[in-house]
Amino acid sequence: MSKYSLWFDSLENVQLYEMKFLNFPKKMQEDPIIFHRFKICKCLQFQIDGQVRDKFFIEEIDSLLAGYKNEGDFRNALRKYYKTYDIHAKESLIATYKMRDEIKQVELVYDSQLLQKYALLERRRKKKSIKSRQLPKSEELRLFYLSLLKFVEDENKRELLLHPLQLPYQITLEEAQSLNHLLPSNGYKAACTLRDVLEEYAYLIDLRKRKEERFLSTSEEDAEIKQKKSLGYDVLCQNYTTLRKTILFMKKCDDFIQRDKTHQEQINSSQLKLFSNKENELYYLDDELSKKVEEDLRLHEEYQEELFEFSRDLDKKRKEKYGDGSIIDETDDYSFKKVNRWTD
């Protein structure tokens, strides 16, 4: 089973340090030319069961980090170790492991009392050498599973499971691949995954809905839905890895949904607004353009008033000079008048 290291560093730096620099003979490592070509990465160390270690099982990491709201809170907790850890490093905390001569990264989970509880249970299971990997069921786990079923029942949210690259949520290919990695499918293999069960559950929910709309019996679907619910709960509890990935999957989906909601709110707030001038002419303007038009209208009104006064003076002088027998045709009007420039 893989063991993981924690770093306040980038994956690229860690890969170069562990796979290249540490493979040099000690004499080469001390060579100034070689030494300055690499960043010397320093992994975090913690005391576990009386031993100071720098490599951990994933449940040991989860039992620590899942108790913090976010990485910032975790960094603050390390302040007393300031001389040891660079908690102000610009790089995020990462966890890496070695597989087939490669350094890979695993995603970290914060703010999950459920995961922290089962991480501690997993540590206890290993300490007591209990072979069964089946997780004990609990009320907290049941409530989490119900929230997962609600997620699948929502026709919009479930798209992140069934078709992550399709609407309504805009996510990248990399993000979609991450979701598929967390909840993979076995396809037509005998051993079904949680994703397989949830996909079948979504299909049955839709089938029952269509039958209800046509006033047809749904007893068969109701029985299958009940069976899928029970099966899905069992699959979720089959081991710690499945639970961890499902929790991370749900957290990612919540983040994508919230990101989409925030994006839509920003669009709505900066989108076209209804604007009217004094003549009740209506325009659709964004914030910046609205301010510009308001200023233009103000200047326009001032300009119109000045033109109107000027035209009255000009008309008065004309009459004083030419009287009623003016050589200017009275049917022609050469004065300035208020006109509405802001018309369609």
C-alpha positions as CSV (number, residue, x, y, z in Angstrom):
1,M,0.0,0.0,0.0
2,S,1.3,3.4,-1.0
3,K,2.7,5.9,1.6
4,Y,2.4,9.6,1.0
5,S,4.6,12.6,1.7
6,L,3.4,16.2,2.4
7,W,5.1,19.2,0.9
8,F,4.6,23.0,0.7
9,D,5.9,22.9,-2.8
10,S,5.0,22.2,-6.4
11,L,4.7,18.8,-7.9
12,E,7.3,19.6,-10.5
13,N,9.9,20.6,-7.9
14,V,9.2,17.5,-5.8
15,Q,9.5,15.2,-8.9
16,L,12.9,16.7,-9.8
17,Y,14.1,16.6,-6.3
18,E,13.1,13.0,-5.5
19,M,13.6,11.3,-8.9
20,K,16.8,13.1,-10.0
21,F,18.6,15.0,-7.2
22,L,18.3,12.2,-4.6
23,N,19.5,9.6,-7.1
24,F,22.8,11.4,-7.5
25,P,25.7,10.1,-5.4
26,K,26.2,12.2,-2.3
27,K,29.4,13.7,-3.7
28,M,27.5,15.0,-6.7
29,Q,24.7,16.3,-4.5
30,E,27.2,18.4,-2.7
31,D,28.7,19.8,-5.9
32,P,27.6,23.5,-6.0
33,I,26.8,23.3,-9.7
34,I,24.5,20.4,-9.2
35,F,23.1,21.7,-5.9
36,H,22.0,25.0,-7.4
37,R,20.2,23.4,-10.3
38,F,17.6,21.9,-8.0
39,K,15.3,23.2,-5.3
40,I,15.9,21.2,-2.1
41,C,12.4,20.2,-1.1
42,K,11.5,19.5,2.5
43,C,8.6,17.3,3.4
44,L,6.6,17.7,6.6
45,Q,7.2,15.4,9.6
46,F,4.8,14.4,12.3
47,Q,4.9,12.1,15.3
48,I,2.6,9.1,15.0
49,D,2.4,6.4,17.6
50,G,5.6,7.7,19.2
51,Q,7.6,7.8,16.0
52,V,8.5,10.8,13.9
53,R,7.8,10.1,10.3
54,D,7.7,11.8,6.9
55,K,5.7,9.2,5.1
56,F,2.1,8.4,6.0
57,F,-0.9,6.2,5.0
58,I,-3.7,8.2,3.4
59,E,-6.0,7.7,6.4
60,E,-3.3,9.2,8.6
61,I,-3.2,12.3,6.5
62,D,-7.0,12.5,6.3
63,S,-7.4,12.1,10.1
64,L,-5.3,15.3,10.4
65,L,-6.4,17.5,7.5
66,A,-10.1,16.7,7.4
67,G,-10.4,18.3,10.8
68,Y,-9.4,21.7,9.4
69,K,-11.7,24.0,7.5
70,N,-9.1,24.7,4.8
71,E,-5.4,24.8,4.1
72,G,-5.2,28.3,5.7
73,D,-6.4,26.9,9.0
74,F,-3.9,24.1,8.8
75,R,-1.1,26.5,8.1
76,N,-2.0,28.5,11.1
77,A,-1.9,25.4,13.3
78,L,1.7,24.9,12.2
79,R,2.8,28.4,13.4
80,K,4.5,26.9,16.4
81,Y,6.7,24.9,14.0
82,Y,7.7,28.1,12.1
83,K,11.4,27.3,12.3
84,T,10.8,23.9,10.8
85,Y,8.1,24.5,8.2
86,D,7.8,27.4,5.7
87,I,4.1,28.0,6.3
88,H,4.3,31.2,4.2
89,A,5.4,29.3,1.1
90,K,3.4,30.4,-1.9
91,E,2.9,26.8,-3.1
92,S,-0.1,24.9,-1.8
93,L,0.2,21.8,0.4
94,I,0.4,18.7,-1.7
95,A,0.6,14.9,-1.0
96,T,2.7,12.7,-3.3
97,Y,3.4,9.0,-3.6
98,K,5.7,6.9,-5.8
99,M,4.4,4.5,-8.3
100,R,6.4,2.7,-11.0
101,D,9.3,5.1,-10.8
102,E,7.0,8.1,-11.0
103,I,6.0,10.7,-8.4
104,K,2.2,11.2,-8.4
105,Q,-0.1,13.5,-6.5
106,V,-3.3,12.7,-4.5
107,E,-5.9,15.3,-3.7
108,L,-6.4,16.4,-0.1
109,V,-9.6,16.6,1.7
110,Y,-10.4,19.4,4.3
111,D,-13.5,20.1,6.3
112,S,-15.1,16.6,6.6
113,Q,-16.0,15.3,10.0
114,L,-17.3,12.2,8.3
115,L,-14.0,11.4,6.6
116,Q,-12.0,12.2,9.7
117,K,-14.1,9.8,11.7
118,Y,-13.7,7.0,9.3
119,A,-10.0,7.8,8.9
120,L,-9.5,7.3,12.6
121,L,-11.5,4.0,12.4
122,E,-9.3,2.9,9.5
123,R,-6.2,3.6,11.5
124,R,-7.6,1.6,14.4
125,R,-8.5,-1.3,12.1
126,K,-4.9,-1.5,10.8
127,K,-3.4,-1.2,14.3
128,K,-5.5,-4.1,15.4
129,S,-4.7,-6.1,12.2
130,I,-8.4,-6.4,11.3
131,K,-8.5,-7.9,7.8
132,S,-12.0,-6.9,6.9
133,R,-12.1,-3.6,4.9
134,Q,-15.8,-3.2,5.2
135,L,-16.7,0.1,6.8
136,P,-19.1,0.1,9.8
137,K,-22.4,1.8,9.0
138,S,-23.4,4.9,11.0
139,E,-26.1,7.6,11.0
140,E,-23.6,10.1,9.6
141,L,-22.7,7.8,6.8
142,R,-26.4,7.1,6.0
143,L,-27.1,10.8,5.8
144,F,-24.2,11.4,3.5
145,Y,-25.5,8.6,1.3
146,L,-28.9,10.1,1.2
147,S,-27.4,13.4,0.1
148,L,-25.7,11.5,-2.7
149,L,-29.0,10.0,-3.8
150,K,-30.6,13.5,-3.8
151,F,-27.8,14.6,-6.0
152,V,-28.5,11.9,-8.5
153,E,-32.3,12.6,-8.4
154,D,-31.6,16.3,-9.4
155,E,-31.7,16.2,-13.2
156,N,-29.2,19.1,-13.5
157,K,-26.7,18.1,-10.8
158,R,-26.6,14.5,-11.9
159,E,-25.0,15.7,-15.2
160,L,-21.7,16.1,-13.4
161,L,-21.9,12.3,-12.8
162,L,-23.4,11.1,-16.1
163,H,-22.1,13.7,-18.6
164,P,-19.7,16.1,-16.9
165,L,-18.7,17.9,-20.1
166,Q,-22.3,18.7,-21.1
167,L,-24.5,21.5,-19.9
168,P,-25.6,22.9,-17.5
169,Y,-22.3,23.2,-15.7
170,Q,-19.2,24.5,-17.5
171,I,-16.2,22.5,-16.4
172,T,-12.9,21.8,-18.1
173,L,-11.8,18.5,-19.6
174,E,-9.3,18.1,-16.8
175,E,-12.0,18.7,-14.2
176,A,-14.3,16.1,-15.9
177,Q,-11.5,13.6,-16.0
178,S,-11.0,14.2,-12.3
179,L,-14.6,13.4,-11.6
180,N,-14.5,10.3,-13.7
181,H,-11.4,9.2,-11.9
182,L,-13.0,9.5,-8.5
183,L,-16.1,7.6,-9.5
184,P,-15.0,5.2,-12.2
185,S,-17.2,2.6,-13.9
186,N,-16.6,-1.1,-14.4
187,G,-19.0,-1.1,-17.4
188,Y,-20.2,-4.7,-18.0
189,K,-17.8,-6.4,-15.5
190,A,-19.3,-8.5,-12.7
191,A,-18.2,-6.3,-9.8
192,C,-20.2,-3.1,-10.1
193,T,-18.9,0.2,-8.9
194,L,-20.8,2.9,-7.0
195,R,-21.0,4.9,-10.3
196,D,-22.6,1.9,-12.0
197,V,-25.3,1.7,-9.3
198,L,-25.9,5.4,-9.4
199,E,-26.3,5.4,-13.1
200,E,-28.9,2.6,-12.9
201,Y,-30.6,4.5,-10.1
202,A,-30.9,7.6,-12.2
203,Y,-32.4,5.6,-15.1
204,L,-35.0,4.0,-12.8
205,I,-35.9,7.3,-11.3
206,D,-36.6,8.7,-14.8
207,L,-38.5,5.6,-15.9
208,R,-40.7,5.8,-12.8
209,K,-41.4,9.5,-13.5
210,R,-42.4,8.8,-17.1
211,K,-44.8,6.1,-16.0
212,E,-46.3,8.3,-13.3
213,E,-47.0,11.0,-15.9
214,R,-48.9,8.4,-18.0
215,F,-50.7,7.0,-14.9
216,L,-49.1,3.6,-15.2
217,S,-48.1,1.3,-12.4
218,T,-44.6,1.9,-11.0
219,S,-44.5,-1.1,-8.6
220,E,-41.7,-2.8,-10.6
221,E,-39.6,0.3,-10.6
222,D,-40.3,1.0,-7.0
223,A,-38.9,-2.4,-6.1
224,E,-35.8,-2.0,-8.3
225,I,-35.2,1.5,-6.9
226,K,-35.3,0.1,-3.3
227,Q,-32.9,-2.6,-4.3
228,K,-30.5,-0.1,-5.9
229,K,-30.6,2.1,-2.9
230,S,-29.5,-0.8,-0.6
231,L,-26.9,-2.0,-3.1
232,G,-25.4,1.5,-3.4
233,Y,-25.1,1.8,0.4
234,D,-23.3,-1.5,0.6
235,V,-20.9,-0.5,-2.2
236,L,-20.2,2.8,-0.5
237,C,-19.2,0.9,2.6
238,Q,-17.0,-1.7,0.9
239,N,-13.8,0.1,1.8
240,Y,-12.2,3.3,2.9
241,T,-10.9,4.3,-0.5
242,T,-14.5,4.3,-2.0
243,L,-15.8,6.5,0.8
244,R,-12.9,8.9,0.5
245,K,-13.3,9.3,-3.3
246,T,-17.0,9.7,-3.0
247,I,-16.6,12.5,-0.4
248,L,-14.1,14.2,-2.6
249,F,-16.4,13.8,-5.6
250,M,-19.3,15.5,-3.8
251,K,-17.0,18.3,-2.6
252,K,-15.8,18.9,-6.2
253,C,-19.4,18.9,-7.5
254,D,-20.5,21.4,-4.8
255,D,-17.6,23.6,-5.8
256,F,-18.5,23.5,-9.5
257,I,-22.1,24.2,-8.8
258,Q,-21.3,27.1,-6.5
259,R,-18.8,28.4,-9.1
260,D,-21.5,28.3,-11.8
261,K,-23.9,30.1,-9.5
262,T,-21.4,32.8,-8.7
263,H,-20.6,33.2,-12.4
264,Q,-24.3,33.6,-13.3
265,E,-24.8,36.2,-10.5
266,Q,-21.9,38.2,-11.8
267,I,-23.3,38.1,-15.3
268,N,-26.7,39.1,-14.1
269,S,-25.3,42.0,-12.1
270,S,-23.2,43.4,-14.9
271,Q,-25.6,42.5,-17.7
272,L,-27.9,44.8,-19.5
273,K,-30.0,47.0,-17.3
274,L,-33.2,48.9,-18.0
275,F,-32.4,52.6,-18.3
276,S,-34.7,55.6,-19.0
277,N,-34.0,59.2,-19.7
278,K,-36.3,62.1,-18.9
279,E,-38.4,61.4,-22.0
280,N,-38.9,57.8,-20.8
281,E,-36.9,56.4,-23.6
282,L,-35.7,52.9,-22.6
283,Y,-32.3,51.5,-23.1
284,Y,-30.5,48.3,-22.1
285,L,-27.1,49.2,-20.8
286,D,-24.4,47.6,-18.7
287,D,-23.0,49.4,-15.7
288,E,-20.1,51.2,-17.4
289,L,-22.2,52.3,-20.4
290,S,-25.0,53.4,-18.2
291,K,-22.8,55.8,-16.4
292,K,-21.4,57.2,-19.7
293,V,-24.9,57.7,-21.1
294,E,-26.1,59.4,-17.9
295,E,-23.2,61.9,-18.2
296,D,-23.9,62.4,-21.9
297,L,-27.5,63.1,-21.2
298,R,-26.7,65.6,-18.5
299,L,-24.3,67.5,-20.9
300,H,-26.8,67.2,-23.7
301,E,-29.5,68.8,-21.5
302,E,-27.2,71.7,-20.6
303,Y,-26.2,72.1,-24.2
304,Q,-29.8,72.2,-25.3
305,E,-30.7,74.9,-22.8
306,E,-27.8,77.0,-24.0
307,L,-28.9,76.5,-27.6
308,F,-32.5,77.4,-26.8
309,E,-31.5,80.7,-25.1
310,F,-29.2,81.5,-28.0
311,S,-32.0,80.9,-30.6
312,R,-34.4,83.1,-28.7
313,D,-31.9,86.0,-28.7
314,L,-31.2,85.5,-32.3
315,D,-34.9,85.5,-33.2
316,K,-35.5,88.6,-31.1
317,K,-32.7,90.5,-32.9
318,R,-34.0,89.4,-36.3
319,K,-37.4,90.8,-35.5
320,E,-35.9,94.1,-34.2
321,K,-33.9,94.4,-37.4
322,Y,-36.4,93.4,-40.1
323,G,-39.8,93.7,-38.3
324,D,-42.8,92.1,-39.9
325,G,-41.5,92.9,-43.4
326,S,-38.4,90.8,-42.9
327,I,-36.7,89.5,-46.1
328,I,-36.6,86.2,-44.3
329,D,-39.6,84.0,-45.1
330,E,-41.7,83.7,-42.0
331,T,-42.7,80.2,-43.0
332,D,-39.0,79.2,-42.5
333,D,-37.9,78.7,-39.0
334,Y,-34.2,79.2,-38.4
335,S,-34.3,79.1,-34.7
336,F,-32.9,76.4,-32.5
337,K,-35.5,74.2,-30.7
338,K,-35.4,71.5,-28.2
339,V,-35.2,68.2,-30.0
340,N,-34.9,64.6,-28.7
341,R,-31.6,63.1,-29.8
342,W,-32.1,59.9,-27.9
343,T,-34.7,58.3,-30.0
344,D,-34.7,55.0,-31.8
